[in-house]
Amino acid sequence: MAKARAVYSCTECGAVTPKWQGQCPGCGLWNTLVETVAEATPPSRYAALSTTSEVQLLSAVDTAEDARVATGIAELDRVLGGGLVRGGVILIGGDPGIGKSTLLLQALAHLADSHSALYVSGEESTRQIALRAKRLQLEAPGLPMLAEIQLEKILAALAQQQPFVAVVDSIQTLYSEALQSAPGSVAQVRECAAQLTRYAKQSGTVILLVGHVTKEGALAGPRVLEHIVDTVLYFEGDAGSSFRLVRAFKNRFGAVNELGVFAMTETGLKGVSNPSAMFLSRHGQPVPGSCVMVTQEGTRPLLVEIQALVDTTHAPSPRRLSVGLEQNRLAMLLAVLHRHAGIVCFDQDVFINAVGGVKITEPAADLAVLAAIVSSLRNKPLQDKTAVFGEVGLAGEIRPVQRGQERLREAAKLGFTRAVVPEGNKPKQGIGGLEVVPVSRLEAALDYFF
């Protein structure tokens, strides 16, 4: 019997090479080639799923939008952009045990009352799923379940049941008989995802795929997997914490970077109605090194406490540690602070933390970070009930940020009485109960604070 020929596939872009090499010739990344079996693709692989397509004019295409279907979980609907869209394919990833299967089982239990659904599990038996539903106190006697990992049998069950929504847990456990490689390989993951996506687009079934993640936190399998699907959701947060964050990194039907906040309870994941309270520490009185900023996560403004600790260093090189914010940007802000405000930190260790485990990627946190650093350095707290946001440029100017009005209204709604904002974000009309202090330079902002 002839030995199967081995090839090497890239886990990021899916490129195939006959020999192993350190750098992928397709995407240029290092150490991403893994050994797989060379597949002989049959010419009629997609014959069962393919239908004749006709050329259409753009003006002749029906553009009437289908009504979105709510999942029954408000925070999940927010991340999805308002609910499920017919024919959509959603990929959700996260660390083991963080709550992916729990959230999807809760959503299917709600949807099963009004829509046909199917739960396909490749990791658990139907008895395990039933025990989990009992533990979560979910009542869905009419929810069909299927424990199967062969793609062809799953597609046959979908064609027979014709559900409105189907969950596949997980895509890494599936395999197709058309390929020889093992489940979870680059070829199998790409093939199974492509055929499930093709079925969803033809039938209108909403398919939710659960994806494993690597130790770096990225979705396992080829990078093309994220390009195939319509929506990519990631679970964030520490598995030891009771809070879970679900963020949309790609969404063809809604806003990206939309954030959903959940609390893990004995009966499953519950949406947090006021997530700003989660990211704010409760101090009896103002403390040095603490500043509240208003960040924008998708379409939702959130108040997050930024904490700073500045201490005299006892090493030749001072430490710069940032949790929840970009560390390279912290070094840049310290240079701006020295150059334009005359405040030096070359002999100080600087530690920055965003409370609650949230990750802030937008530059609107610059002014709040510098205010917290100077507050800790001088051991002087900021004024109570003060919210801050603004981008700091290399020339020391305070630059405006997007959605300034929504940020101010969120701060006023949560009881803040003062807001220090860029000059360009000064509202034309006053906001009730909120004093807005516009600043245009870093020096002016620090003079006001201290």
Sine and cosine of phi, psi and omega as CSV:
sin_phi,cos_phi,sin_psi,cos_psi,sin_omega,cos_omega
0.00,0.00,0.76,-0.65,-0.05,-1.00
-0.93,0.37,0.62,-0.78,0.02,-1.00
-0.97,0.23,0.67,-0.74,-0.01,-1.00
-0.92,0.40,0.71,-0.70,-0.01,-1.00
-0.97,0.23,0.71,-0.70,-0.03,-1.00
-0.99,-0.13,0.64,-0.77,0.12,-0.99
-0.77,-0.64,0.13,-0.99,-0.05,-1.00
-0.84,-0.54,0.83,-0.56,-0.05,-1.00
-0.94,-0.35,0.59,-0.80,0.03,-1.00
-0.99,0.11,0.75,-0.66,0.00,-1.00
-0.97,0.25,-0.20,0.98,-0.01,-1.00
-0.99,-0.12,-0.78,0.62,-0.08,-1.00
-0.94,-0.34,-0.20,0.98,0.01,-1.00
0.99,0.11,0.08,1.00,0.01,-1.00
-0.90,0.44,0.53,-0.85,-0.07,-1.00
-0.88,-0.48,0.73,-0.69,0.06,-1.00
-0.77,-0.64,0.50,-0.86,-0.02,-1.00
-0.97,0.25,-0.35,0.93,-0.04,-1.00
-0.78,-0.62,0.47,-0.88,0.03,-1.00
-0.96,0.27,0.61,-0.79,0.13,-0.99
-0.52,-0.86,0.39,-0.92,-0.10,-1.00
-0.92,0.40,-0.58,0.82,-0.05,-1.00
-0.93,-0.37,0.71,-0.70,0.03,-1.00
-0.94,0.34,0.78,-0.62,0.02,-1.00
-0.95,0.31,-0.26,0.96,-0.02,-1.00
-1.00,0.10,-0.80,0.60,-0.07,-1.00
-0.94,-0.34,-0.19,0.98,0.06,-1.00
0.99,0.10,0.03,1.00,0.01,-1.00
-0.98,0.17,0.40,-0.92,-0.06,-1.00
-0.99,-0.17,0.55,-0.84,0.12,-0.99
0.84,0.54,0.66,0.75,0.04,-1.00
-0.91,-0.41,0.02,1.00,-0.01,-1.00
-1.00,0.03,0.78,-0.63,0.04,-1.00
-0.82,-0.57,0.49,-0.87,-0.05,-1.00
-0.98,0.20,0.75,-0.66,0.07,-1.00
-0.68,-0.73,0.11,-0.99,0.02,-1.00
-1.00,-0.01,0.71,-0.71,0.05,-1.00
-0.92,0.39,0.81,-0.59,-0.08,-1.00
-0.99,-0.15,0.68,-0.73,0.12,-0.99
-0.99,-0.10,0.97,-0.25,-0.10,-0.99
-0.97,0.23,0.86,-0.51,0.05,-1.00
-0.94,0.33,0.57,-0.82,-0.05,-1.00
-0.92,0.40,-0.36,0.93,-0.07,-1.00
-0.95,-0.31,0.55,0.84,-0.07,-1.00
-0.88,0.48,-0.65,0.76,-0.05,-1.00
-0.98,-0.19,0.26,0.96,-0.07,-1.00
-0.89,0.45,-0.61,0.80,-0.06,-1.00
-0.94,0.33,-0.40,0.92,-0.08,-1.00
-0.97,-0.25,-0.23,0.97,-0.12,-0.99
-1.00,0.07,0.62,-0.79,0.11,-0.99
-0.78,-0.63,0.34,-0.94,-0.03,-1.00
-0.95,0.31,0.80,-0.60,0.03,-1.00
-0.97,-0.26,0.57,-0.82,-0.01,-1.00
-0.92,-0.38,0.50,-0.87,0.07,-1.00
-0.96,0.28,0.76,-0.65,-0.02,-1.00
-0.79,-0.61,0.51,-0.86,0.13,-0.99
-0.98,0.21,0.53,-0.85,-0.01,-1.00
-0.87,0.49,-0.62,0.78,-0.03,-1.00
-0.95,0.32,-0.31,0.95,-0.04,-1.00
-1.00,-0.02,-0.10,0.99,-0.03,-1.00
-0.98,0.20,0.70,-0.72,0.03,-1.00
-0.94,0.33,0.88,-0.48,-0.06,-1.00
-0.96,-0.28,0.22,0.98,0.03,-1.00
-0.92,0.40,0.79,-0.61,-0.06,-1.00
-0.99,0.14,0.70,-0.71,0.09,-1.00
-0.96,0.26,0.57,-0.82,0.04,-1.00
-0.92,0.39,0.71,-0.70,0.05,-1.00
-0.95,0.32,0.52,-0.86,0.00,-1.00
-0.95,-0.31,0.86,-0.51,-0.01,-1.00
-0.96,0.29,0.60,-0.80,0.00,-1.00
-1.00,0.09,-0.18,0.98,-0.09,-1.00
1.00,0.00,-0.09,1.00,0.06,-1.00
-0.88,-0.47,0.95,-0.32,-0.17,-0.99
-0.87,0.49,-0.65,0.76,-0.03,-1.00
-0.93,0.37,-0.59,0.81,0.05,-1.00
-0.93,0.37,-0.64,0.77,0.06,-1.00
-0.88,0.47,-0.61,0.79,0.03,-1.00
-0.89,0.46,-0.70,0.72,-0.02,-1.00
-0.92,0.40,-0.59,0.81,-0.01,-1.00
-0.97,0.24,-0.19,0.98,0.00,-1.00
0.99,-0.12,0.26,0.96,0.03,-1.00
0.81,-0.59,-0.15,0.99,0.00,-1.00
0.63,-0.78,-0.17,-0.98,-0.04,-1.00
-1.00,0.09,0.62,-0.78,0.05,-1.00
-0.94,-0.34,0.73,-0.68,-0.04,-1.00
-0.84,0.54,0.75,-0.66,0.00,-1.00
0.99,0.14,0.07,1.00,-0.02,-1.00
-0.98,0.18,0.51,-0.86,0.05,-1.00
-0.87,-0.50,0.86,-0.51,-0.11,-0.99
-0.88,-0.47,0.78,-0.62,0.03,-1.00
-0.93,-0.36,0.82,-0.57,-0.02,-1.00
-0.84,-0.55,0.80,-0.61,-0.04,-1.00
-0.80,-0.60,0.26,-0.97,0.00,-1.00
0.20,-0.98,0.18,-0.98,-0.01,-1.00
-0.91,0.42,0.39,-0.92,0.04,-1.00
-0.88,0.48,0.71,-0.71,0.07,-1.00
0.98,0.17,0.17,0.99,-0.07,-1.00
-1.00,0.07,-0.29,0.96,0.10,-0.99
0.83,-0.56,0.30,0.96,-0.03,-1.00
-0.90,0.43,-0.80,0.59,-0.02,-1.00
-0.91,0.41,-0.58,0.81,0.02,-1.00
-0.89,0.45,-0.72,0.70,-0.01,-1.00
-0.90,0.44,-0.69,0.73,-0.03,-1.00
-0.94,0.34,-0.57,0.82,0.06,-1.00
-0.92,0.40,-0.63,0.78,0.08,-1.00
-0.89,0.46,-0.68,0.73,-0.01,-1.00
-0.90,0.43,-0.68,0.73,0.01,-1.00
-0.92,0.40,-0.58,0.82,0.02,-1.00
-0.89,0.45,-0.60,0.80,0.06,-1.00
-0.95,0.32,-0.66,0.75,-0.07,-1.00
-0.96,0.29,-0.45,0.89,-0.08,-1.00
-0.90,0.43,-0.34,0.94,0.01,-1.00
-0.95,0.32,-0.50,0.87,-0.09,-1.00
-0.85,-0.53,-0.27,0.96,-0.04,-1.00
-0.70,-0.72,0.45,-0.89,0.08,-1.00
-0.96,0.29,0.65,-0.76,-0.08,-1.00
-0.60,-0.80,0.30,-0.95,0.04,-1.00
-0.52,-0.85,0.76,-0.65,0.03,-1.00
-0.95,-0.32,0.92,-0.39,0.01,-1.00
-0.97,-0.26,0.86,-0.52,-0.03,-1.00
-0.88,-0.48,0.80,-0.60,0.10,-1.00
-0.96,-0.27,-0.02,1.00,-0.05,-1.00
-0.91,-0.42,-0.46,0.89,-0.06,-1.00
-0.84,-0.55,0.43,-0.90,0.12,-0.99
-0.99,0.16,0.26,-0.97,0.02,-1.00
-0.89,0.46,-0.52,0.86,0.03,-1.00
-0.92,0.38,-0.64,0.77,0.04,-1.00
-0.89,0.45,-0.64,0.77,0.02,-1.00
-0.91,0.40,-0.66,0.75,0.02,-1.00
-0.90,0.44,-0.63,0.78,0.04,-1.00
-0.91,0.40,-0.62,0.79,0.03,-1.00
-0.92,0.39,-0.65,0.76,0.04,-1.00
-0.89,0.45,-0.61,0.79,0.04,-1.00
-0.92,0.40,-0.65,0.76,0.02,-1.00
-0.90,0.43,-0.58,0.82,0.01,-1.00
-1.00,0.09,0.02,1.00,0.02,-1.00
0.86,0.51,0.68,0.73,0.04,-1.00
-0.99,-0.14,0.76,-0.65,0.02,-1.00
-0.94,-0.34,0.98,-0.20,0.03,-1.00
-0.62,-0.78,0.93,0.36,-0.05,-1.00
-0.90,0.43,-0.36,0.93,-0.03,-1.00
-0.99,-0.12,0.30,0.95,-0.02,-1.00
-1.00,0.02,0.91,-0.41,0.04,-1.00
-0.96,0.28,0.60,-0.80,0.02,-1.00
-0.77,-0.64,0.52,-0.85,0.00,-1.00
-0.61,-0.79,0.84,-0.54,0.08,-1.00
-0.98,-0.18,0.98,-0.19,-0.10,-0.99
-0.38,-0.92,0.55,-0.83,0.04,-1.00
-0.85,-0.53,-0.10,1.00,0.02,-1.00
-1.00,0.09,0.83,-0.56,-0.10,-0.99
-0.87,0.49,-0.69,0.72,-0.07,-1.00
-0.89,0.46,-0.63,0.78,0.03,-1.00
-0.93,0.36,-0.58,0.81,0.03,-1.00
-0.92,0.40,-0.69,0.73,0.03,-1.00
-0.90,0.44,-0.60,0.80,0.05,-1.00
-0.91,0.41,-0.64,0.77,0.04,-1.00
-0.92,0.40,-0.62,0.79,0.04,-1.00
-0.91,0.42,-0.65,0.76,0.02,-1.00
-0.91,0.40,-0.54,0.84,0.01,-1.00
-0.97,0.22,-0.72,0.69,-0.04,-1.00
-0.97,0.24,-0.57,0.82,-0.07,-1.00
0.76,0.65,0.85,0.52,-0.04,-1.00
-0.98,0.22,0.36,-0.93,0.12,-0.99
-0.96,0.27,-0.59,0.81,-0.01,-1.00
-0.66,-0.75,0.63,-0.77,0.02,-1.00
-0.69,-0.72,0.64,-0.77,0.06,-1.00
-0.94,-0.34,0.75,-0.66,0.08,-1.00
-0.89,-0.45,0.92,-0.40,-0.10,-0.99
-0.83,-0.56,0.99,-0.11,0.14,0.99
-0.76,-0.65,0.16,-0.99,-0.06,-1.00
-0.93,0.36,-0.43,0.90,-0.02,-1.00
-0.96,0.28,-0.26,0.97,-0.02,-1.00
-1.00,-0.04,-0.16,0.99,-0.06,-1.00
-0.99,0.12,0.42,-0.91,0.11,-0.99
-0.57,-0.82,0.46,-0.89,0.05,-1.00
-0.93,-0.37,0.64,-0.77,0.02,-1.00
-0.93,0.37,-0.29,0.96,0.01,-1.00
-0.95,0.30,-0.25,0.97,-0.03,-1.00
-0.88,-0.47,0.44,-0.90,-0.04,-1.00
-0.99,-0.12,-0.31,0.95,-0.09,-1.00
-0.95,0.31,0.26,-0.97,-0.09,-1.00
-0.98,0.20,0.37,-0.93,0.08,-1.00
-0.85,0.52,0.63,-0.78,-0.02,-1.00
1.00,-0.06,-0.19,0.98,0.03,-1.00
-0.96,0.29,0.24,-0.97,-0.05,-1.00
-0.86,0.52,-0.71,0.70,-0.05,-1.00
-0.92,0.40,-0.66,0.75,-0.03,-1.00
-0.92,0.38,-0.70,0.71,-0.01,-1.00
-0.88,0.47,-0.69,0.72,-0.01,-1.00
-0.92,0.40,-0.67,0.75,-0.02,-1.00
-0.92,0.39,-0.73,0.68,-0.04,-1.00
-0.91,0.42,-0.66,0.75,0.01,-1.00
-0.91,0.42,-0.63,0.78,-0.01,-1.00
-0.91,0.41,-0.67,0.74,-0.03,-1.00
-0.95,0.31,-0.61,0.79,0.06,-1.00
-0.91,0.41,-0.62,0.79,0.04,-1.00
-0.91,0.41,-0.67,0.74,0.03,-1.00
-0.88,0.47,-0.65,0.76,0.04,-1.00
-0.90,0.44,-0.67,0.75,-0.01,-1.00
-0.88,0.47,-0.66,0.75,-0.03,-1.00
-0.93,0.37,-0.55,0.84,-0.02,-1.00
-0.98,0.21,-0.65,0.76,-0.12,-0.99
-1.00,-0.06,-0.34,0.94,-0.08,-1.00
1.00,0.10,0.09,1.00,0.03,-1.00
-0.96,0.29,0.70,-0.72,0.11,-0.99
-0.99,0.12,0.82,-0.57,-0.02,-1.00
-0.89,-0.46,0.81,-0.59,0.06,-1.00
-0.94,-0.34,0.87,-0.50,-0.03,-1.00
-0.97,-0.26,0.71,-0.70,0.13,-0.99
-0.99,-0.10,0.76,-0.65,-0.02,-1.00
-0.87,-0.49,0.64,-0.77,0.11,-0.99
-0.97,0.26,0.35,-0.94,0.05,-1.00
-0.86,-0.51,0.42,-0.91,0.05,-1.00
-0.99,0.13,0.04,-1.00,0.01,-1.00
-0.92,0.38,-0.33,0.95,0.08,-1.00
-0.99,0.12,-0.11,0.99,0.03,-1.00
1.00,-0.08,0.01,1.00,0.02,-1.00
-1.00,-0.02,0.38,-0.93,0.01,-1.00
-0.90,0.43,0.74,-0.68,0.00,-1.00
-0.95,0.30,0.44,-0.90,-0.03,-1.00
0.99,-0.15,-0.05,-1.00,-0.06,-1.00
-0.93,0.36,0.51,-0.86,0.01,-1.00
-0.90,0.44,-0.40,0.92,0.00,-1.00
-0.89,0.45,-0.33,0.95,0.03,-1.00
-0.86,0.50,-0.64,0.77,0.00,-1.00
-0.96,0.29,-0.42,0.91,0.03,-1.00
-0.98,0.21,-0.49,0.87,-0.05,-1.00
-0.94,0.35,-0.70,0.71,-0.15,-0.99
-0.98,0.21,0.21,-0.98,-0.01,-1.00
-1.00,0.04,-0.56,0.83,-0.10,-1.00
-0.69,-0.73,0.68,-0.73,0.06,-1.00
-0.84,-0.54,0.87,-0.50,0.02,-1.00
-0.91,-0.41,0.63,-0.78,0.04,-1.00
-0.84,-0.54,0.69,-0.72,0.19,-0.98
-0.99,0.13,0.73,-0.68,0.08,-1.00
-0.85,-0.53,0.25,-0.97,0.04,-1.00
0.94,-0.33,0.32,-0.95,-0.01,-1.00
-0.98,0.19,0.72,-0.69,0.00,-1.00
-0.90,0.43,-0.39,0.92,0.04,-1.00
-0.99,0.16,-0.19,0.98,0.02,-1.00
-1.00,-0.02,0.38,-0.92,0.00,-1.00
-0.99,0.11,-0.14,0.99,-0.02,-1.00
-0.98,-0.20,0.59,-0.81,0.05,-1.00
-0.77,-0.63,0.65,-0.76,0.05,-1.00
-0.90,-0.43,0.75,-0.66,0.07,-1.00
-0.90,-0.43,0.87,-0.50,-0.08,-1.00
-0.87,-0.49,0.65,-0.76,0.05,-1.00
-1.00,-0.02,0.91,-0.42,0.03,-1.00
-1.00,-0.05,-0.32,0.95,0.08,-1.00
-0.50,-0.87,0.70,-0.71,0.00,-1.00
-0.40,-0.92,0.94,-0.34,0.03,-1.00
-0.98,0.22,-0.17,0.99,-0.06,-1.00
-0.87,-0.50,0.23,0.97,-0.02,-1.00
-0.16,-0.99,-0.18,-0.98,-0.06,-1.00
-0.98,0.18,0.64,-0.77,0.11,-0.99
-0.99,0.14,0.30,-0.95,-0.05,-1.00
0.89,0.47,0.25,0.97,0.12,-0.99
-0.92,0.39,0.60,-0.80,-0.13,-0.99
-0.85,-0.53,0.74,-0.67,0.14,-0.99
-0.90,-0.44,0.70,-0.71,-0.08,-1.00
-0.91,-0.41,0.80,-0.61,-0.02,-1.00
-0.80,-0.60,0.42,-0.91,0.13,-0.99
-0.88,-0.48,0.76,-0.65,0.01,-1.00
-0.99,0.12,0.87,-0.50,0.00,-1.00
-0.85,-0.52,-0.03,-1.00,0.00,-1.00
-0.92,0.40,-0.41,0.91,-0.02,-1.00
-0.96,-0.28,0.41,0.91,0.08,-1.00
0.95,-0.30,-0.28,-0.96,-0.03,-1.00
-1.00,0.05,0.78,-0.63,0.04,-1.00
-0.89,-0.46,0.68,-0.73,0.02,-1.00
-0.93,0.37,0.61,-0.79,0.04,-1.00
-1.00,-0.09,0.90,-0.44,-0.08,-1.00
-0.96,0.29,-0.52,0.85,0.00,-1.00
-0.83,-0.55,0.98,0.19,-0.11,-0.99
-0.93,0.37,-0.36,0.93,0.01,-1.00
-0.87,0.48,-0.55,0.83,0.02,-1.00
-0.90,0.43,-0.43,0.90,0.01,-1.00
-0.94,0.33,-0.55,0.84,-0.08,-1.00
-0.99,-0.11,0.15,0.99,0.02,-1.00
-0.91,-0.41,0.79,-0.61,0.08,-1.00
-0.98,0.20,0.45,-0.89,-0.02,-1.00
-0.98,-0.21,0.99,-0.17,0.05,-1.00
-0.98,-0.19,0.63,-0.78,0.05,-1.00
-0.91,0.41,-0.50,0.87,0.02,-1.00
-0.48,-0.88,0.29,-0.96,-0.01,-1.00
-0.84,0.54,0.67,-0.74,-0.02,-1.00
-0.85,-0.53,0.50,-0.86,0.05,-1.00
-0.91,0.42,0.52,-0.85,0.06,-1.00
0.99,0.13,0.24,0.97,-0.03,-1.00
-0.83,-0.56,0.74,-0.68,0.02,-1.00
-0.56,-0.83,0.70,-0.71,-0.01,-1.00
-0.99,-0.12,0.81,-0.59,0.04,-1.00
-0.90,-0.43,0.33,-0.94,0.05,-1.00
-0.93,-0.37,0.93,-0.36,0.01,-1.00
-0.97,-0.24,0.31,-0.95,-0.02,-1.00
-0.89,-0.46,0.90,-0.43,0.04,-1.00
-0.94,-0.34,0.99,-0.14,-0.09,-1.00
0.93,0.37,-0.88,-0.47,0.05,-1.00
-0.98,-0.21,0.10,0.99,-0.09,-1.00
-0.93,-0.36,0.83,-0.55,0.14,-0.99
-0.99,0.15,0.66,-0.75,-0.01,-1.00
-0.76,-0.65,0.62,-0.79,0.11,-0.99
-0.99,-0.10,0.83,-0.56,-0.06,-1.00
-0.79,-0.61,0.69,-0.72,0.05,-1.00
-1.00,0.06,0.80,-0.60,0.09,-1.00
-0.98,-0.20,0.83,-0.56,0.00,-1.00
-0.93,-0.37,0.64,-0.77,0.02,-1.00
-0.75,-0.66,0.60,-0.80,0.11,-0.99
-0.76,-0.65,0.89,-0.46,0.00,-1.00
-0.90,-0.43,0.84,-0.54,-0.08,-1.00
-0.65,-0.76,0.49,-0.87,0.00,-1.00
-0.89,0.45,0.76,-0.65,-0.03,-1.00
-0.99,0.13,0.50,-0.87,0.05,-1.00
-0.87,-0.50,0.39,0.92,0.01,-1.00
-0.78,-0.63,0.36,-0.93,0.01,-1.00
-0.86,0.50,-0.58,0.82,-0.01,-1.00
-0.92,-0.39,0.87,-0.49,0.02,-1.00
-0.92,0.39,0.52,-0.85,-0.03,-1.00
-1.00,0.05,0.58,-0.81,0.08,-1.00
-0.77,-0.64,0.96,-0.26,-0.08,-1.00
-0.83,-0.55,0.77,-0.64,-0.04,-1.00
-0.74,-0.67,0.80,-0.60,0.01,-1.00
-0.89,-0.46,0.89,-0.45,-0.01,-1.00
1.00,-0.05,-0.15,0.99,0.05,-1.00
-0.74,-0.67,0.32,-0.95,-0.07,-1.00
-0.96,0.29,0.78,-0.63,-0.08,-1.00
-0.95,0.31,-0.60,0.80,0.02,-1.00
-0.91,0.42,-0.56,0.83,0.03,-1.00
-0.94,0.35,-0.52,0.85,0.06,-1.00
-0.88,0.47,-0.69,0.73,0.04,-1.00
-0.89,0.46,-0.62,0.78,0.03,-1.00
-0.91,0.40,-0.67,0.75,-0.01,-1.00
-0.91,0.40,-0.58,0.81,0.05,-1.00
-0.91,0.41,-0.57,0.82,0.07,-1.00
-0.92,0.38,-0.65,0.76,0.06,-1.00
-0.90,0.43,-0.63,0.78,0.02,-1.00
-0.88,0.47,-0.64,0.77,0.02,-1.00
-0.94,0.33,-0.69,0.72,-0.11,-0.99
-0.95,0.32,-0.64,0.76,-0.16,-0.99
-0.95,-0.30,-0.27,0.96,0.03,-1.00
-0.88,-0.47,-0.12,0.99,0.04,-1.00
0.95,0.33,0.34,0.94,-0.01,-1.00
-0.97,-0.25,0.88,-0.47,-0.11,-0.99
-0.98,-0.19,0.60,-0.80,0.04,-1.00
-0.74,-0.67,0.37,0.93,-0.06,-1.00
-0.94,0.33,-0.28,0.96,0.04,-1.00
-0.94,-0.34,0.36,0.93,-0.06,-1.00
-0.80,-0.60,0.63,-0.77,0.21,-0.98
-0.99,0.15,0.73,-0.69,-0.04,-1.00
-0.86,-0.52,0.84,-0.55,0.02,-1.00
-0.84,-0.54,0.75,-0.66,-0.01,-1.00
-0.83,-0.56,0.66,-0.75,0.00,-1.00
-0.60,-0.80,0.70,-0.71,0.15,-0.99
-0.99,-0.12,0.88,-0.47,-0.13,-0.99
-0.92,0.40,0.63,-0.78,0.09,-1.00
1.00,-0.06,-0.03,1.00,0.02,-1.00
0.99,0.15,0.15,0.99,0.02,-1.00
-0.97,0.25,0.54,-0.84,0.04,-1.00
-0.96,-0.29,0.86,-0.52,-0.04,-1.00
-0.97,-0.26,0.87,-0.50,-0.04,-1.00
-0.94,-0.34,-0.23,0.97,-0.05,-1.00
-1.00,0.10,0.48,-0.88,-0.02,-1.00
-0.97,0.26,-0.02,1.00,0.02,-1.00
-0.91,0.42,-0.20,0.98,0.01,-1.00
-1.00,0.10,-0.08,1.00,-0.12,-0.99
-0.84,0.54,-0.77,0.63,-0.08,-1.00
-0.91,0.42,-0.62,0.79,0.02,-1.00
-0.92,0.39,-0.61,0.79,0.02,-1.00
-0.90,0.43,-0.73,0.68,-0.01,-1.00
-0.92,0.40,-0.61,0.79,0.04,-1.00
-0.89,0.45,-0.65,0.76,0.03,-1.00
-0.92,0.39,-0.61,0.79,0.01,-1.00
-0.91,0.42,-0.74,0.67,-0.01,-1.00
-0.92,0.40,-0.58,0.81,0.04,-1.00
-0.89,0.46,-0.67,0.74,0.03,-1.00
-0.95,0.33,-0.62,0.79,-0.02,-1.00
-0.90,0.44,-0.65,0.76,-0.03,-1.00
-1.00,-0.03,-0.08,1.00,-0.01,-1.00
0.85,0.53,0.64,0.77,0.03,-1.00
-0.82,-0.58,0.83,-0.55,0.00,-1.00
-0.97,0.25,0.42,-0.91,0.12,-0.99
-0.96,0.27,0.26,-0.96,0.04,-1.00
-0.89,0.45,0.57,-0.82,-0.04,-1.00
-0.93,0.37,0.49,-0.87,0.03,-1.00
0.86,0.51,0.67,0.75,0.01,-1.00
-0.91,-0.42,0.79,-0.61,0.07,-1.00
-0.94,-0.34,0.56,-0.83,-0.12,-0.99
-0.69,-0.72,0.62,-0.78,0.23,-0.97
-0.36,-0.93,0.45,-0.89,0.00,-1.00
0.40,-0.92,0.57,-0.82,0.06,-1.00
-1.00,-0.03,0.68,-0.73,0.01,-1.00
-0.96,-0.26,0.85,-0.53,0.02,-1.00
-1.00,0.07,0.21,-0.98,-0.01,-1.00
-0.92,0.39,-0.38,0.92,0.04,-1.00
-1.00,0.06,0.07,1.00,0.02,-1.00
1.00,0.03,0.08,1.00,0.00,-1.00
-1.00,0.10,0.44,-0.90,0.06,-1.00
-0.99,-0.17,0.93,-0.38,-0.10,-0.99
-1.00,-0.08,0.57,-0.82,0.01,-1.00
-0.94,0.34,0.37,-0.93,0.01,-1.00
-0.84,-0.55,0.23,-0.97,-0.05,-1.00
-0.97,0.23,0.43,-0.90,0.07,-1.00
0.84,0.55,0.69,0.73,-0.01,-1.00
-0.90,0.44,-0.61,0.79,-0.01,-1.00
-0.89,0.45,-0.67,0.74,0.00,-1.00
-0.91,0.41,-0.60,0.80,0.03,-1.00
-0.90,0.44,-0.68,0.73,-0.02,-1.00
-0.91,0.41,-0.65,0.76,0.01,-1.00
-0.91,0.41,-0.59,0.81,0.05,-1.00
-0.91,0.41,-0.65,0.76,0.03,-1.00
-0.90,0.43,-0.68,0.74,0.01,-1.00
-0.91,0.41,-0.60,0.80,-0.02,-1.00
-0.91,0.42,-0.51,0.86,-0.03,-1.00
-1.00,-0.06,0.21,0.98,0.15,-0.99
1.00,-0.04,0.17,0.98,0.05,-1.00
-0.98,0.19,0.66,-0.75,-0.09,-1.00
-0.96,-0.28,-0.13,0.99,-0.07,-1.00
-0.57,-0.82,0.63,-0.78,0.01,-1.00
-0.64,-0.77,0.79,-0.61,0.07,-1.00
-0.98,-0.22,0.90,-0.43,-0.17,-0.99
-0.72,-0.69,0.28,-0.96,0.10,-0.99
-0.90,0.44,0.43,-0.90,0.01,-1.00
-0.85,0.53,-0.59,0.81,-0.02,-1.00
-0.95,0.33,-0.26,0.97,0.04,-1.00
-0.98,-0.19,0.20,0.98,0.03,-1.00
-0.92,0.40,0.83,-0.56,-0.05,-1.00
-0.95,0.32,0.55,-0.83,0.03,-1.00
-0.95,0.32,-0.52,0.86,0.07,-1.00
-0.87,-0.49,0.58,-0.82,-0.04,-1.00
-0.91,0.40,0.45,-0.89,0.05,-1.00
-0.95,-0.30,0.82,-0.57,-0.12,-0.99
-0.82,0.57,0.79,-0.61,0.05,-1.00
0.98,0.20,0.09,1.00,-0.05,-1.00
-0.82,-0.57,0.85,-0.53,0.09,-1.00
-1.00,-0.01,0.87,-0.49,-0.04,-1.00
-0.98,-0.18,0.83,-0.56,0.00,-1.00
-0.94,-0.35,0.97,-0.23,0.02,-1.00
-0.99,0.13,0.65,-0.76,0.04,-1.00
-0.73,-0.68,0.51,-0.86,-0.01,-1.00
-0.88,-0.47,-0.29,0.96,-0.01,-1.00
-0.76,-0.65,0.47,-0.88,0.01,-1.00
-0.89,0.46,-0.64,0.77,-0.01,-1.00
-0.87,0.49,-0.67,0.74,-0.01,-1.00
-0.91,0.41,-0.61,0.79,0.01,-1.00
-0.91,0.41,-0.70,0.71,0.00,-1.00
-0.93,0.37,-0.56,0.83,0.07,-1.00
-0.89,0.45,-0.62,0.78,0.01,-1.00
-0.93,0.36,-0.67,0.75,-0.04,-1.00
-0.91,0.41,-0.66,0.75,-0.19,-0.98
-0.85,-0.53,0.00,0.00,0.00,0.00
